[in-house]
Each structure stands twice: as C-alpha cells, then as structure tokens.
Amino acid sequence: MNTTILKPRRFSRAFIAAILICCSGCGHFSEGTLLPSGTHGAAAGGQLHQRTAPASFTKPVSFSMLQDYPKGEDFKEVALDFEVMKELGVSTWRGSFSWVDYEPQRGKFDFAWLHRFVSLAAKQGITLRPYLAYTPAWAAKGGTDKETWNDPPRHLEDWRNFVAATVKELNGYPNIASYEIYNEENVKQWWDGTPAQYNELLKTAAQVVRKGSPASLVILGGMVWPDANWVRDACVTYGNAANFDVVPFHAYPETWTPKNITVENYLDQGRPGSFYQQFVPLVDEKCGHRPIWINEAGFATAPGKTELDQANWWARAIATFLADRRVEHLGIYQIRDRHLLTAVIGESENHYLGLTRSDRQKKLAFHTVQLLVGLLNTRHLTVADSELAVEVTGGSKGELYQHLFVRPDGVQVLVVWDKTGSPTLQLRTRRGVDAFEHALNGTLTPYRSFDGRHLDKVKLEPGMVRIFEIR
C-alpha cells in the first residue's frame, strides 16, 4: 500500500475563517483622478484612500514548481513532469521526501527509488528543494487524532537517524539545494504536536544538515500563512534563529480563505499593515533578517471556478507577491491535477490545483504562468511601482491595482487590473521605444497607443488582468 502523504489541501474553510480577520473597505475614485503607483480603491462611502508605493528597489527573485511523488512512482511520469517544468521555464522542484516511505521500519532504509529520482532530476537539469516530513507509525509518539504520520516522533534520536541517513545518501548529488524541515507545522492537522516539539525537531535536523551537507540551506517548514506567533516561537521562545536560513509560508487565497481575504490583501491577512508591522519585524529583528519565501501558492479550478479565473488569479498573484519588497521566491502548486480517483487529505479542491489536467492537457493558466515566468524570472528584478503614474480618463474605477517591473536588460513589464470597475486609463512608465500586450494565453501583439512614455486608452474589465511589455 502506498503510504506517501500526498500533498495538499487539508484544512477546512471553517478553520481558515477562524484564523483570518476581516478586511476593511477601500475608497472611491472619480474620472480624471491621478493615482500614484500602488494606489487602489473601491467604492465605499465616497471616501478616498491611497497607498503610496515605496521608492523603486531591486531584489532577488526565483521560482519553483511543485508535485509530490510517492515512492515507486513511474519514472516515465516523473520525466514528463520535468519536461513540463522546463517548458514553463522553471528548473527547481519542491516536494516531500517522506520519512514514512524511506524508513518503513526502524533502521531499515529504502533509498533505491529516491536515488533514481534524484539522478533523473540531475540529468534533466532540475534542482531539488525537498522537505523532510511525515512520521512512520513505528516512530510516532501519538497525538490528538487517529493519524500517526502527523505525530511528533517518540524518540528524537529516530528522527536524527533518518535525517542523517537521507543527507548521507544524497550528499553526492549537487542538485540538492536545501532541506526544508517539515511542512505546514503551524496547523494541527499537519503537525499534531506542540511548538516545543517542532522546534526540537528543527534544531536536531539543522545540526545534522549543517554537519553532513554544509552547502545546503536549511529551511523552516512552510507555514500555512505568515504566522507571526510561530516565527516568534522559533526565533525567540526556542532560540532557533541560527538553525534555519529561510522563512517560508504558503498562499492559497480565494481557494481556502474567507471571501474577504484575497490575493491583494493576503500578506496582511486582511489587517492593513500587519505584514510589515508584525511578521517582517520579527523575521528581521529576531530571526537574523532571513529571506522570506512563498514556497507554495495555488488556485483550484474546482466546480464553480473556471480556467479564466485561475489564469487571472495567477497573473494577480505573481504581480502582487513579486512586487512586495521582502518576498523573494514563489513556489507554484502544482504541475498537474490529481486524478479524481486519487485519495487526498482535505477537500475536493485538492484535485484541481494543477496548471495542467491530470493527463497534462494544458489549462489557460499554464500559458499565463509560462508568460510571466519568462518575463520576470531574471534572478534580480527592479520593482518600479513608484515611477508609475496612472490617470483614470474614463469609465468607472473600482479596485485598481498596477505594478511595474524593470528587468536587468531594461525591459519593463506592466501588470494592471481592476477587480470591480471598468476604467479607461493612461499609464506613464519609464521611457521606451515599443510597447506590446501579452494576452493571458501568451499571445503577443503590438500596442499602438504608446508615445514612448504613456500607454493610452487602456480599457479594463472587472477582474481581467492586462499585461504589457515595454522595450
């Protein structure tokens, strides 16, 4: 029987609703209003609310692609997925190396399949960022539910031995870039232990990785949301700041969040300013200014949601998260849908998170992600929102967002959308020679209403993202 824990979606809407707080409303803008970049608003009592963008800044950017594989997966299927990754322009994979799979009995390790997997990835030019997680029944301490895979280990030495054996086995593979320690451990459904027990597990694993594979990063387990309390526990209460190199969290707004939590306010969890008032200061002041990653994000095309919804979601998500000063990495969940007959933990949305269907038939979002990765995966990227001026020249503005990115080669990428309104805009960017528009399906066309500085007559429809390239 396959005992691999197939990744995601596991927590219920009720749980998420309980932990997220309502978002406040925005303001109203009339025709002809000149908006600084980063400003957004929606009709709400005729008031004007503005958010001025910070000065332009340059930051590292990178992407990864996710798909979990149970031990024994057909390597022909894995190779096909790697080809899809390369077509998308992403060469880094993230997924689980399950303790359940690779030490089914105490001291009896079974790494044969894993060696072949890592070798295949190396041959295909794929960098691997595995997370180590999921406790076998023989090692489980017991918890509050009937499951054992989410339990803390009864003996920490068993965990140490598994991590040491895995690191030793894989130490000769240069495409292993990091080891992430567990996954979504700040939610009881995925870590049925205490913060103290997790931090013991983290410290133990970090010691082993630092000694056995000193070139590999150690990554804190990806949190379900930017959880300031969990970060405080790790870095302050349990003194683990030196034992990891990256602080990651996950982002599934509009699939497993209340309606008021969207892509655009997800970092703040609906509480304006909280990301930079609470989460980031902890990471910077108490955790040694570690990089912040979103190493898992996605949107499910479950019944009631369309491929167009997913494509627009990904365009909004990539633009919103990469425009943030501190988010340096985006993990794309996932390559393909789960077959409907495949059992998953959690709700039915788990089956629909792929950029392709289970047979690798491409959804619209495949082309959208391929487009934006191709435009923005430049290792370093300048966010120039502060240099972008927007004038509403007609129509009805609702909740408008716009982001301007400048690549190292000077090419500008402008992403703009209005979630609720239909304004016509004039947008002033840095100077350029030619402008082009990219459709969500990747189609490229010249944009004629461009005078070298202004994109004119940009008509928006509610919820539809428009993407421009200025050369």
Sequence and secondary structure as in RCSB ss.txt:
>XXXX:A:sequence
MNTTILKPRRFSRAFIAAILICCSGCGHFSEGTLLPSGTHGAAAGGQLHQRTAPASFTKPVSFSMLQDYPKGEDF
KEVALDFEVMKELGVSTWRGSFSWVDYEPQRGKFDFAWLHRFVSLAAKQGITLRPYLAYTPAWAAKGGTDKETWN
DPPRHLEDWRNFVAATVKELNGYPNIASYEIYNEENVKQWWDGTPAQYNELLKTAAQVVRKGSPASLVILGGMVW
PDANWVRDACVTYGNAANFDVVPFHAYPETWTPKNITVENYLDQGRPGSFYQQFVPLVDEKCGHRPIWINEAGFA
TAPGKTELDQANWWARAIATFLADRRVEHLGIYQIRDRHLLTAVIGESENHYLGLTRSDRQKKLAFHTVQLLVGL
LNTRHLTVADSELAVEVTGGSKGELYQHLFVRPDGVQVLVVWDKTGSPTLQLRTRRGVDAFEHALNGTLTPYRSF
DGRHLDKVKLEPGMVRIFEIR
>XXXX:A:secstr
          S HHHHHHH           TT EEETT     STT          EEEE EEEEE    TT  H
HHHHHHHHHHHHHT  EEEEEEEHHHH SBTTB   HHHHHHHHHHHHTT EEEEEEE   GGGB   SSS STT
S BSSHHHHHHHHHHHHHHHTT TTB EEEEEESTTSTTT  S HHHHHHHHHHHHHHHHHH TTSEEEEEEBSS
  HHHHHIIIIIS  GGG SBEEEEE TTTSS TT  TTTTTTTTSTTHIIIIIHHHHHHTS S  EEEEEE   
  TT  HHHHHHHHHHHHHHHHTSSSEEEEEEE SB   TTS  SS GGGGG  SB TT  B HHHHHHHHHHHH
H SSEEEE GGG EEEEEEEE  SEEEEEEE TTS EEEEEEESS EEEEEEE S  S EEEE TTS EEE  SB
 SSEEEEEE  TT  EEEEE 
